Amino acid sequence: MGSKLATTKLADLCELVVDCPHSTPEWTDSGFIVLRNQNIRNGVLDLSSPSFTNKDGFLNRIKRAKPQEGDLVITREAPMGEVCLIPAGLECCLGQRQVLLRPRKGVSGYYLFWALQSPYVQHQISWNEGTGTTVSNIRIPILKELNIPRLLDSEDAVASCLNSLANKITLNRQINQTLEQMAQALFKSWFVDFDPVVDNALDAGFFEQNSELSEELLRRAEQRKAVREQPDFKPLPAETRQLFPAAFEACEEPSLGLGGWVPKGWSGSSVGAEFNLTMGQSPASSTYNDIGDGIPFFQGKTDFGFRFPSNRIYCSSPKRMANKHDTLVSVRAPVGDINLAADKCAIGRGVAAARHGSGSVSFTYYTLKNLSKYFSVFNGEGTVFGSINQKDFKSIPVVSVTTRLVAEFDLFCAHLDSRIEVNENEVIALSNLRDTLLPKLISGELRLNDKDTLADGDTDC
C-alpha cells in the first residue's frame, strides 16, 4: 500500500470504544450470554456452545455499554485482533479481553468489520511501531490510533462484495451441518437405537416371547411402538429391512447395544478387530515446511475443520500415512476429535487414521464420531495431558455389523457425504477468493464499478 492511501483513526470512526470489565463473570448454566474470545474466529461469531451469567452479572457487565445490533467486538489478546459483528436479536455482554466498537452515524459497520480484518490493519495490531517488535495484546490507546483505510464513495460496495462471499460460505457450512445431521440420524437409528431391528422384532413377536430382556431394550421397544402408530410413519423399504435381524441377544460387553443386548448375529467386538488403525509417527522436524514440499502433514487437531483439515504444514519425508477418505482421529490433547482425510497425507503422533475392514468411508466416519463417550475417558478429570495409545484405542468396544449392511449404509450416505465434500471444496475456494480480494479492495488496488463487480477483472461479487 502506497503513501496515497487515505486513512482515518479508528477513534474518529466510532462513537464508542468501550473496554470490557476486567473481572471474571459469574458463570451459570443458563441466563444471559457472555461473549468469549473462543466464540470469535475468522470474523464469525459462533454461539453453538454459549456461556452464560446471571442477571446481576449481566447488568454489571453492561454498565459501560450494552452491545447492540451493528456493534463490533474485537479481541485484545488470546487471540488478538479477532473481530465479529453483533447480529440482530442478540442480547449479550462482553466477557474478558474484549473491546466494544460502535460506528458513528454514516460509517459503514460492515466496511469497518472488513477493514479491521485486512492485513494492513492486522499488521498495526500485532506490531509495535515504537519498539519494532510483535505484541501479544492490544491496549486501548493503541486501538484508538489504528489507521483505517478509507474508500469513501465505494466502502458500501466493497463491504457488500465481501459480505456476499461470506454469506455464501456461511450458507454452505449451514447446509453441511444439516447434511451431516441427517447422516448421523440414520447411523443412530440403524446402529445405536437399532430401529429396523426393533421393527422386525415387534412384527415377529419377539418381545412377547422373551421375558428377561434389559429395561433399556424394553423401553426402546415401547418408544418404537409409539412412533409406528403415528400417521406420518414411513417404514424402511422391505428390501432394506430384510438386511436386519428380527431378534436381540445378550452381549458380554454391557456398554454395547441396549443395556447389553445387541441384534442377533451382531456380536460384540472391538475397534482393533473391525477397523484398520494406523497410529501416527512424527518424522524429523527438519522435514516440515509450509511451501508445499511433500504431502500435507497433520500433527494433531490444530488444522481440523468441519469435515476436512486444511493444508498448512507439509512433510517431505513422512513416517506414517493416511489414505484419501480415511477417518482421522486426534489421539492427544484432546482425544477424539474427528476429520476426514481429503487426500493422502502424513500423520504425526497426535493423529490416528482408521478405515473399516470393508473399506467403508461413511460407516467408519460416523462410527468413530459415535465413540465420544469412550474417548472422553481419556480427557477426564485428573488427566494432565489427554492421550490414548494404540492398545487402548483398539480395545474400545463396538458392535460387529455385517459387511452387506455396512455397504447399504454407505450407499444411503453417499449422496450426503458427496454434497458435503463439494460444499467444503467450494468453501475453500470462496475463502481463498475472499482472502485475496480483501487486501486489494481495502487498499483500493482493485475497484468496483457501478454494478459492484471488479473493474479490472471478471470476478463477480
N, C-alpha and C positions, 0 to 999 in steps of 0.2 A: 504494500500500500504506500502510495507516494505521499508527499507533503501536502498535496492539494486536497486530501480527504478532509471534509468538514466534520467537525465533532462538537458535541455538547457534553458538559459534565452531567453525570447521572443525577446528581442532586438537583440540577436545574430542570430535569425532565420529570421529577417526581414531586408530588405534594406531600408524600410521607416516605421517610426512610426510617423504619422502626426496628430496633433490635429486640430480640426475644427476651423474656425474663431469664435471668441467669440462675435458674433453680430447676431441680428435677420435679416434673409433675408427679402428683399422687396417682399412681396407675390403678385403674379399675378394669373389671371385665366388660363393662358396658358404660354408656353415658355419652360424653362429648368427645369427639375425635380430636386427637392431638397429632399434628403432623410431625413425623420423624424423618431424619435425613435418609434413612433406608427406604422411605416411600418415594423419594425423588431421584430418578435416574434417567439420564438422556432426554430431559425435557418432559418426561412423563410422570404424572402423579399417580402412583399405584397404591390404592387403598384396599387391595384384596385381602390384606391382613392388617386391619387398622388397630391403632392403640387408643385407649380411652382414659379420661379422667372424670372426676365427679363435677357437680355444678359449681361448688366453691372453687375448685381448682381451675375450672374453665373461666369463671368470672375474674379470677386473679390474673390469668394469663392474657386476657383481652383488655386490661386496664389501659394499656398504651394505644392499642388499636385492635379492632376486630376484623379479621380477614373477610373480604367481600369479593363478589364476582369481579374478575378482571384484575385483581391484585396479583403481584408476582411474589414468590418466595424464593430466596437464594440462600444456599447453604454456605456458612462461613468456614467450616472445617469438617473433616471426616465424613464425607469428602467435601472438598471446597469447590464452589462455583457451579454446583448443580442448580438448575432453575426449573420452576413449574409455574403454571397459571392456576389461579383458584377458579374452579368452574361454577356455574350457576347451581344454586340449591345446596351448596356445601356449607354447613356450619362447623367451624373448626377453630382451633387455636394453634399457635406456634409451639413447637417443642423446644429443644435446645440447639444452639449453634445455627440459628436461622435469622434472616432479616426479611421483614415485610416491605415491599415496594408498592406504592400506589401512584400510577402515572398521572401527571397533570391532565386537565381537560385539554383535548386537542392533540395529545400524544397517543399514538397507537400502542396499546399494551402488547398487541401481538408482535409488532415490529420490535419493540423493546425486548420482548421474550427471545426473539431470534438473534438480535444484536448481542445480547448478553452471552449467548452460546457460541458466537463467532470466534474464530482463532484470534482475531485482533483484540477482543475484549478479554478472552480467557488468558491470553498472554499477560495482560496487565494484572489480572487477578493473581496469577501464580508467580509473577516475577517482581521482586523488589528493586525498583529502579535506583533506589538510593544506595543499596549495598551490592547490587549486581548478583543477587542470589535468589533461589526459589524459596517460597514461603509455604507454610503448612496451614495457615489460616489468614483470613482477611479481616482487617479492622474496619470499623465503621467509617472513620475519616478517609481511609484509602478507597473504600467502596464508593463513597460520595464523589470522589475525584475521578472515577473512571471516565475515560473519554469514549463516548458512544458515537459511532459513525452516523451521520445524518444524510439522508437522501431526499428529504423534504417532499418533493412532488411525487415520489414513487414508493414511499415507505409502505403505504397500504397495499399497493400491488405486490411488492416483494413479500410482505407478510402473507398475503393471500396465496401466492405461488407456493411458498414453503408450507403453509397450512394444508394445502391440497395434498401435498406429498405425505405429510404427517398423518392426515386423516385416512388416506388410503392404507398406510402402514398399520394404523390402529384398527381399521376395518378388517384387514387380512388377519391380524392377530386375534380379533374377536371371533371371526369365522373359524379359525383354527382351534380356539378353545372350545367352541361348540362341537366341532367335528370330533375332537379328542374325547369330549364328554360322552358323545354318542357311542364311540368305540369302547370306552371304559364301562358304560352302562351295559353294553352287550356282554363284555367279559364278565362283569359282576353277575349278570343274570345266568349265564351259562356255567361259569366255573367257580363262583362263590356262593350264590344262592341256589344254584342248580335248578332253576325254574323248569326247564324242559324235563328233567328227571322227575321232579315233583309232579308235574302234569301227568307224565306217563304212569307214575306210581299211583296217583289218585284214580286214574282211569282203570288201572289193573287191580284196585282194591288192596294195594299193599299195606296201607296204614290200618285197615280194619283187621288184617291177618297177623299183625305183629304188635305185641303189647309192650316190649321192652326197648322202645326207641328213646332217644335223647329228647329232653324237653325242647331244645333248640330246633330239632328236626320237626317235632310235632307242631311247634309254634309256626314254623315256616310253612308247613302244610296248611294250617288254618288260614294264614295270611294269603296263601296262593288260592285257596278256595274262594275267598272274598274277591280277589282280583278276577278270577274266571267268571264270577257272577255279574260283573259289570257289563252293561250293554255294549260298550265300545271295545270289549276284549277281543283280540285277534290272536289265535294260536299260531304257532310256527307251522309252516307247511309240513305235511305228513312226511315228505321225503327227508326233511331235516330232523324232525322229531324221532324218526326211527334210528338215528345215529346215537341217540341217548338211551341208556338203560331205563328200566321201569321199576327199579328197586334200589335200596340202600343196604350197605353192610358196615359193620363196625370196623374201625381202623385202630391200629395200635398207637397211633400218634393222636392224642386228644385235642391238640390245637388245630388239626385239619378238619375240613368239612363242617358239618353242622353238629356241633357237640361230639365230635369224634366219629361221625357217620358220614361215609362218602358213597357216591354212586357205585353200584355193584360192578366190580371189574376194574374200577379206578383205584388201584392200590395206593397206599401212602408211599411216597418216595422222597427224593432229595434233589436239591439244585444240581449237585455233582452228578447224579445218575441221569438226570433228564436234559441237562444243558452242557454244552461245551464251554468251559470257562477258562479265560486267559487272564492271569493277573499281570499287571503292567510291571515293567522294569525300567528304571531310569538310566539312559546312556550318559556318557560323559557330557558335562555342561558345555564343553568346547564345541560340541556338535549342534548346539542350539543356535538359531538365528531367526531374524524377523524379515528376511529378504526373499523367502520362498525357496531356499536351497534345501532340497529333500522333500519330505512329506509332512503334513500337519502333525503336530505333536501336542498331546494333552497330558498334563501332569496331575491335574485334579479337576474340580468343578468350575474353576475360575472362568473358563470360556464357554461353559454350558449355556445354551439358550433355551427357548421354549421346547424345541424338539431336537435341533441340531446345534452342535458347538460352532463357534466362529473361529476361523483360522487366524491365529495371531502369531504363534511360535511354530517354527519348523525344525525338523531334525534331519541331519544328513547321514546319520549312522544309527538307526533305531535298533533297539534290542527286542521289543515285543510289539506285535502289530494287531490291529483290529481291522476286519474287512468291512466293506461298504454295507451299511444297514445292520451291523452288529449293534446290540444294545450296550451302551457304555454306562458303567456304574461307578460313582465316586465311592472309594473304599477308605478314604482318610479325610477326616475333619472337613465336612461331615460325611457320614456313611449313608449311602442310599439315594443320592441324587441321580436322576436318570436322564440320559440323552441317547440319541441315535447317531451313529457314525454316518456322515454324509458321503464320505469316500474312504478309501483305505487310509489308515492313519497309524501313527506311533502312539503307544500309551506308556506313561510313566507309572511309578509305583503308587500313585494316588488314584489310579483308574483300573477297572477290570472290564473285559469285553465278554459278552455272552451270546450264545445262539442255541436255540433248541436243537436237539439231535435230528429233528426232521428238516432243519434248515429254515423253519418258520421265522418270519420277521415280526409280524404283528403279535402273535401269541407270546413270543419272547419278551417283547417290549412291555406289553400290558401285564404279563405275569410278574415281571420284576418290579413294575410300578406298584403292584399289589402286595409286595413284601415289606412295606414300610414298617409294619409292627415288629418285624424281626430285626430290620436294620436299626430301628430306634433304640434297641437294647444296647447297641454299641456306641450310641451317642448319649447314653443315660447319665443321670447324676453321678458324680464321683469320677467320671471319665475325664481325665485332663486333656487327652488328645484322642478323639474318637477314631477308631480304625477297626477293620475286620480283616483277618487273614484268610488264606485260601481254604484251610481246613474248616473254619467256622462258616465261611460263605457256602462251601459245598454241602455242609451238613444242614442247611436251612431246609425244613420240610416243605414239600409241595405234593400235590396230587398228580399222579401219573395219568395222563389223558391219552386216548387213542390217537394215533397219527392221523387217521381219517378225520377225526373231529377237529384236530388242530388245523388241518388243511382247510376244513369248512369254515372255521373261524377266520382264517387269513383271507379266504375268498370274500366273506362278508365285509371285512375291514379294508380290503384292498383299495376300494374307491375312496374311502375316507382318508386313509393314510397317504394315498397318492395326491389327493387335493391339498392335504396339509403340506406335503413337500413342495408342490407347485407354489402355494401361497408363501411358504417360507423363503423360497428362492426369489420370489417377487419382492418380499420384504427386504432381502439383502440388496437387490438391485435398486429399489427405491431409496433405501438408506444411503447407499453409495452415491446416488444421484443427489440426494439432499445434502450430503456432506461435501460434495463437490461444488454444488451451487451456492451453498450458504456463504462461504467467504467471498466468492466472486460477486454475488448480488449485494451483500452488505458493504463491500468496498466500492461498488459502482463499476467494477471491471466488466460485469455483464449488466445490461439494461433490459428492462421490459418495455415492449411497445404498448400502444394504446389498447391492444387486445390481450394484454397480460401474458404474452408469450415472449420468449427470448428474442431480442432484437437482432442478434448476430448468430443465431442458430435455429435449429428446427425442433428443439425440445419444448414440448407444450406443457406448461404448468397448469 
